[in-house]
Amino acid sequence: MADTEIRPQLVEEVREPGVFSAHYLAFTAAMSLSSLGDSAWYIALTWTLIHTTSPSATGLFLALAGLPRLIMLVGGGVVADRYGPKRLMVYADLLRCGVMVAAAVLLAVGGTSVPVLFGAAVLLALCSAFFIPASGAVRPLLLADRDLVRGNALFTFGSRGGQALGSPIGAALIAAAGVPVVALVNAVSFAVSAWAAWRVRYVRQPVSQPAQRPPFWSSAAEGFRYLRHAHRLALVMLLIGLTELSCAAPVNIGLVLLAPRLHAAAAGAGMLLTAYTVGAIASAVITMIWPPTRRSGSSLVFGTLVAGGAVCVLGFVRSLPVALVLYLVMGVATGQFSVVLISMLQRWCDRAVIGRVMAVLSLVTFGAVPLANLVIGSLVQYTGLGVGMASVGSLCLVGTVLAVASPQLRRARLD
C-alpha cells in the first residue's frame, strides 16, 4: 500500500467541537469509569491472590492470565476492521460484564477460589484483546481531524484518572465489603461502557470490507505488511517503541532501584510514581487546552528530548525533591508526545487496516514494559544505576534524532 493519507467523507458536518459534544464527553466518561472499575478489580485480584497463595505464585498467575491478550490482540484488530470498532467494543464490554457478574456470584457463594479468580482474569484479558484495538480505531471515526489530538488528550486524561482513583477505591471496597462487591462494581463499569459505546455517533463511517475476504490469519498479518510499506507510519511506530522502552523502565522497576539512593524507601517510590501520574494528567489537560496541531512535529521533538534528558539524569540524582521534579517533568513530556504519536498513527493510517495497526501498537506498548524492566535490571546490575538509567534514557534521545532527521515528522501538522 502506498504511504498516503486516506480521509473518508464526513457523515455530517460537525457544528460543535467534537471533543466537547455530549456524545464524546459521555463516551470518555464511561471509558474512565471502566478504567476505574478495572483498576479496582486488579487491586482486589492481586491482593486476594497474594494472601491466598504467595507473591511468586501471584506473579505467575497474573503473567499467565495476561497471555491471551497478547496472543489475540492482532486477531482483535482483524475483527474491528471487519465488523466495525463500535460494535466490537459493545460486545467485548458486555462479555466482560458477564464475566464479572459470574465471578461475583461464584465468589459470594463458594468463597475465595483461586481457580475462579484465575479464570476471570483469563477471560477478561481475552475480551480486552478485542476491546483495545477497537478503542484505538474508533476515536478517529468519532472526531473530525482537527479535534483528534484534543480528543485523544481527553481520553488519556479520563483513562489515567480512572486508573489513579481505582486503586484506592478497590482497596477500600475489599476492606469494607469483599472481593465479590469489587467484581460487581467492575461489572457495572463495563455495562456503562457498553452503553456509551453503543450511543456514540460516527462522524465518518468505517471503510466497507469486500465481500470476498481473505483468510483470517492472512488478514491478521496485513497490519504488519502495511507498516512495512507505509514508511512514515513505520517510523512513528518505531518512535513509540523506543520511547516506551526508555520511559517505562523508570516508572516501573526504576522506582524501586532509585528509592534506596534517595533514602526514601517504599514511601519515596510511591511519591515518585504520584509525581509522574500528576505530570501525565497535567499534560493531558494542557494538551486539551492548547493542542499542538500546527506544531506537532516540533512538539514531538521537544517532548522526546525533555523526557530522554530527564531519564538520563535520574540515575545520578541523590535528592528526593529533585527526583520528584524530574518525574513530574517526565510525566508531562511523555503524556504530551504520546498523544501526538498516537494521533499521527490514527490520522495517517488507511482506515481499512486501522484496527490491525492499533493492535500492533498495543503489542509494542504491552511488550515494552517487561522488556524495559529486563533491560534496566541487567544494566544496573552490571554497570550501576547511573549508567543504566542513562542508557535507557538515550533510547528516547535516539527517537529525538530520528524525528529531527525525518522531514515528514519534523514538519508534521495535525490541524
C-alpha positions, 0 to 999 in steps of 0.5 A, a space after each residue: 500500500 502506498 504511504 498516503 493519507 486516506 480521509 473518508 467523507 464526513 457523515 455530517 458536518 460537525 457544528 460543535 467541537 467534537 471533543 466537547 459534544 455530549 456524545 464524546 464527553 459521555 463516551 470518555 466518561 464511561 471509558 474512565 469509569 471502566 478504567 476505574 472499575 478495572 483498576 479496582 478489580 486488579 487491586 482486589 485480584 492481586 491482593 486476594 491472590 497474594 494472601 491466598 497463595 504467595 507473591 511468586 505464585 501471584 506473579 505467575 498467575 497474573 503473567 499467565 492470565 495476561 497471555 491471551 491478550 497478547 496472543 489475540 490482540 492482532 486477531 482483535 484488530 482483524 475483527 474491528 476492521 471487519 465488523 466495525 470498532 463500535 460494535 466490537 467494543 459493545 460486545 467485548 464490554 458486555 462479555 466482560 460484564 458477564 464475566 464479572 457478574 459470574 465471578 461475583 456470584 461464584 465468589 459470594 457463594 463458594 468463597 475465595 477460589 483461586 481457580 475462579 479468580 484465575 479464570 476471570 482474569 483469563 477471560 477478561 484479558 481475552 475480551 480486552 484483546 478485542 476491546 483495545 484495538 477497537 478503542 484505538 480505531 474508533 476515536 478517529 471515526 468519532 472526531 473530525 481531524 482537527 479535534 483528534 489530538 484534543 480528543 485523544 488528550 481527553 481520553 488519556 486524561 479520563 483513562 489515567 484518572 480512572 486508573 489513579 482513583 481505582 486503586 484506592 477505591 478497590 482497596 477500600 471496597 475489599 476492606 469494607 465489603 469483599 472481593 465479590 462487591 469489587 467484581 460487581 462494581 467492575 461489572 457495572 463499569 463495563 455495562 456503562 461502557 457498553 452503553 456509551 459505546 453503543 450511543 456514540 455517533 460516527 462522524 465518518 463511517 468505517 471503510 466497507 470490507 469486500 465481500 470476498 475476504 481473505 483468510 483470517 490469519 492472512 488478514 491478521 498479518 496485513 497490519 504488519 505488511 502495511 507498516 512495512 510499506 507505509 514508511 512514515 507510519 513505520 517510523 512513528 511506530 518505531 518512535 513509540 517503541 523506543 520511547 516506551 522502552 526508555 520511559 517505562 523502565 523508570 516508572 516501573 522497576 526504576 522506582 524501586 532501584 532509585 528509592 534506596 539512593 534517595 533514602 526514601 524507601 517504599 514511601 519515596 517510590 510511591 511519591 515518585 510514581 504520584 509525581 509522574 501520574 500528576 505530570 501525565 494528567 497535567 499534560 493531558 489537560 494542557 494538551 486539551 487546552 492548547 493542542 499542538 496541531 500546527 506544531 506537532 512535529 516540533 512538539 514531538 521533538 521537544 517532548 522526546 528530548 525533555 523526557 530522554 534528558 530527564 531519564 538520563 539524569 535520574 540515575 545520578 540524582 541523590 535528592 528526593 525533591 529533585 527526583 520528584 521534579 524530574 518525574 513530574 517533568 517526565 510525566 508531562 513530556 511523555 503524556 504530551 508526545 504520546 498523544 501526538 504519536 498516537 494521533 499521527 498513527 490514527 490520522 495517517 493510517 488507511 482506515 481499512 487496516 486501522 484496527 490491525 495497526 492499533 493492535 500492533 501498537 498495543 503489542 509494542 506498548 504491552 511488550 515494552 514494559 517487561 522488556 524495559 524492566 529486563 533491560 534496566 535490571 541487567 544494566 544496573 546490575 552490571 554497570 550501576 544505576 547511573 549508567 543504566 538509567 542513562 542508557 535507557 534514557 538515550 533510547 528516547 534521545 535516539 527517537 529525538 534524532 530520528 524525528 529531527 532527521 525525518 522531514 515528514 515528522 519534523 514538519 508534521 501538522 495535525 490541524 
